């Protein structure tokens, strides 16, 4: 009897260990890109565009606390981080030129985002319903013309974000931002919110 009990307990422990290990470390492909999720940090690397996803179809499972997108990735696909509620921080490289529609929608714990200087387009609702988004750093010297792309800021950011967040823009660009449709942000400052 003790032998069967020990054997059963050993199997249960092996299964639990395997499930725990799998939940802490995952890898895969997303189009031409590779991804690795380990201990809550998702790292995406490779060269080329990140494909669009449909709603809840992200290939990684488990809580994501931070995302590191490495140099070489050129776009952030639609819905890629949709409703990843544990996401707090994102690192986006200068190689990214497009942030997709609903890419970070409903990432309720996202606190700060830095939009690199080569981004030319931000999709609809990219940062919609990011309730804790307090700091937006934009490193683009020539602001994205929101009207030129038929996107008003209220279609990219939630009204609460526009009213309550701090938008940091590069030095000597605040007037350009205000003239380009970014004046709906109640709090625009020159400099950076990066600590």
C-alpha positions as CSV (number, residue, x, y, z in Angstrom):
1,X,0.0,0.0,0.0
2,X,2.8,2.4,0.9
3,X,4.5,1.7,-2.4
4,X,1.4,2.6,-4.4
5,X,0.8,5.7,-2.4
6,X,4.5,6.8,-2.9
7,X,4.2,6.0,-6.6
8,X,0.9,8.0,-6.9
9,X,2.4,11.0,-5.0
10,X,5.5,10.9,-7.2
11,X,3.3,11.1,-10.3
12,X,1.3,14.0,-8.9
13,X,4.5,15.9,-8.0
14,X,5.9,15.3,-11.5
15,X,2.8,16.6,-13.1
16,X,2.7,19.6,-10.8
17,X,6.3,20.3,-11.5
18,X,5.8,20.0,-15.2
19,X,2.8,22.4,-15.2
20,X,4.7,24.9,-13.0
21,X,7.7,24.8,-15.3
22,X,5.5,25.2,-18.4
23,X,3.7,28.1,-16.9
24,X,7.0,29.9,-16.1
25,X,8.8,29.3,-19.4
26,X,7.2,29.2,-22.8
27,X,8.6,29.8,-26.3
28,X,7.1,30.1,-29.8
29,X,6.9,31.8,-33.1
30,X,4.7,34.8,-34.1
31,X,5.0,35.2,-37.8
32,X,8.7,35.9,-38.5
33,X,9.3,36.6,-34.8
34,X,10.4,34.5,-31.9
35,X,8.9,35.0,-28.4
36,X,9.9,33.8,-25.0
37,X,7.8,34.1,-21.8
38,X,9.7,33.6,-18.6
39,X,8.7,34.6,-15.1
40,X,6.2,37.2,-16.3
41,X,8.5,38.8,-18.9
42,X,7.7,38.4,-22.6
43,X,10.6,39.0,-25.0
44,X,9.9,39.3,-28.7
45,X,12.8,39.2,-31.1
46,X,13.6,38.8,-34.8
47,X,13.2,41.0,-37.9
48,X,10.0,42.1,-39.5
49,X,6.4,42.9,-38.6
50,X,4.4,41.4,-35.7
51,X,1.3,39.8,-37.1
52,X,-2.2,41.0,-36.2
53,X,-4.2,38.8,-33.8
54,X,-7.9,38.4,-33.3
55,X,-9.0,39.3,-29.8
56,X,-8.0,36.6,-27.4
57,X,-5.7,34.6,-29.7
58,X,-2.3,35.5,-28.2
59,X,-0.1,32.4,-28.3
60,X,1.4,33.0,-24.9
61,X,-0.5,31.8,-21.8
62,X,-0.1,33.1,-18.3
63,X,0.3,36.5,-16.8
64,X,2.6,39.0,-18.5
65,X,4.0,41.7,-16.3
66,X,6.5,43.2,-18.7
67,X,7.2,43.1,-22.5
68,X,10.5,43.6,-24.1
69,X,10.4,44.1,-27.9
70,X,13.9,43.8,-29.4
71,X,15.4,45.8,-32.2
72,X,14.4,44.5,-35.6
73,X,10.6,44.2,-34.9
74,X,9.0,46.7,-37.2
75,X,5.3,46.8,-36.1
76,X,3.2,45.8,-33.1
77,X,0.2,43.9,-34.5
78,X,-3.5,44.6,-33.9
79,X,-4.8,43.1,-30.6
80,X,-1.4,41.5,-29.7
81,X,-1.6,42.5,-26.0
82,X,-5.4,43.0,-25.8
83,X,-6.6,42.6,-22.2
84,X,-3.3,41.5,-20.7
85,X,-4.4,43.0,-17.4
86,X,-1.1,42.2,-15.5
87,X,1.0,44.2,-18.0
88,X,2.8,47.0,-16.3
89,X,5.7,48.0,-18.6
90,X,6.6,47.8,-22.3
91,X,9.9,48.4,-24.0
92,X,9.4,49.4,-27.7
93,X,12.5,49.8,-29.9
94,X,13.1,52.5,-32.5
95,X,12.6,50.0,-35.3
96,X,8.9,50.0,-34.7
97,X,6.9,52.2,-37.1
98,X,3.4,51.2,-36.4
99,X,1.4,50.4,-33.2
100,X,-1.7,48.4,-34.2
101,X,-5.3,48.9,-33.4
102,X,-6.3,47.7,-29.9
103,X,-2.7,46.6,-29.4
104,X,-2.8,47.5,-25.7
105,X,-6.5,47.9,-25.3
106,X,-7.7,47.1,-21.8
107,X,-4.2,46.6,-20.3
108,X,-5.6,48.0,-17.0
109,X,-2.3,48.1,-15.2
110,X,-0.1,49.6,-17.9
111,X,1.4,52.6,-16.1
112,X,3.7,54.2,-18.6
113,X,4.4,53.9,-22.4
114,X,7.2,55.3,-24.5
115,X,6.4,55.8,-28.1
116,X,9.7,55.7,-30.1
117,X,10.8,58.3,-32.6
118,X,10.2,56.2,-35.8
119,X,6.5,55.5,-35.1
120,X,4.5,56.9,-38.0
121,X,1.0,55.6,-37.2
122,X,-0.9,54.5,-34.1
123,X,-4.1,52.4,-34.8
124,X,-7.6,53.0,-33.4
125,X,-8.0,52.2,-29.7
126,X,-4.3,51.2,-29.4
127,X,-4.4,52.4,-25.7
128,X,-8.1,52.4,-25.1
129,X,-9.2,51.6,-21.5
130,X,-5.7,51.6,-20.0
131,X,-7.1,52.9,-16.7
132,X,-3.7,53.3,-15.0
133,X,-1.8,54.8,-17.9
134,X,-0.4,58.0,-16.3
135,X,2.7,58.8,-18.3
136,X,3.0,58.8,-22.1
137,X,6.5,59.6,-23.5
138,X,6.6,60.5,-27.1
139,X,10.0,60.7,-28.6
140,X,8.8,61.8,-32.1
141,X,10.1,65.3,-33.0
142,X,7.6,65.8,-35.8
143,X,4.2,64.8,-34.2
144,X,2.0,62.3,-35.9
145,X,-0.8,64.3,-37.6
146,X,-3.9,62.8,-36.0
147,X,-6.3,64.3,-38.5
148,X,-4.1,63.2,-41.5
149,X,-4.6,59.6,-40.5
150,X,-8.3,60.1,-39.8
151,X,-7.6,59.3,-36.1
152,X,-8.5,61.7,-33.4
153,X,-6.7,61.1,-30.1
154,X,-10.0,60.0,-28.5
155,X,-9.9,57.0,-30.9
156,X,-6.4,56.1,-29.7
157,X,-6.5,56.9,-26.0
158,X,-9.5,56.8,-23.6
159,X,-10.9,60.2,-22.6
160,X,-9.7,59.5,-19.0
161,X,-6.2,59.1,-20.2
162,X,-6.4,62.3,-22.3
163,X,-7.7,64.2,-19.2
164,X,-5.5,62.7,-16.5
165,X,-2.2,61.5,-18.0
166,X,1.0,63.5,-18.5
167,X,2.1,63.6,-22.1
168,X,5.8,64.2,-22.4
169,X,7.1,65.5,-25.8
170,X,10.7,66.2,-27.0
171,X,12.2,69.6,-26.0
172,X,11.0,72.6,-28.1
173,X,8.1,70.6,-29.7
174,X,5.2,71.5,-27.4
175,X,3.7,74.0,-29.8
176,X,4.1,71.6,-32.8
177,X,2.2,69.0,-30.8
178,X,-0.6,71.4,-29.8
179,X,-0.9,72.5,-33.5
180,X,-1.1,68.9,-34.7
181,X,-4.1,67.8,-32.7
182,X,-2.5,66.7,-29.5
183,X,-3.8,69.7,-27.6
184,X,-6.7,67.7,-26.2
185,X,-4.2,66.3,-23.6
186,X,-4.8,68.5,-20.5
187,X,-1.2,68.1,-19.3
188,X,1.6,68.3,-21.9
189,X,5.2,68.8,-20.8
190,X,8.5,68.9,-22.5
191,X,11.1,66.3,-21.4
192,X,10.6,62.8,-20.3
193,X,8.7,60.9,-17.7
194,X,11.3,58.1,-17.7
195,X,12.7,57.6,-14.2
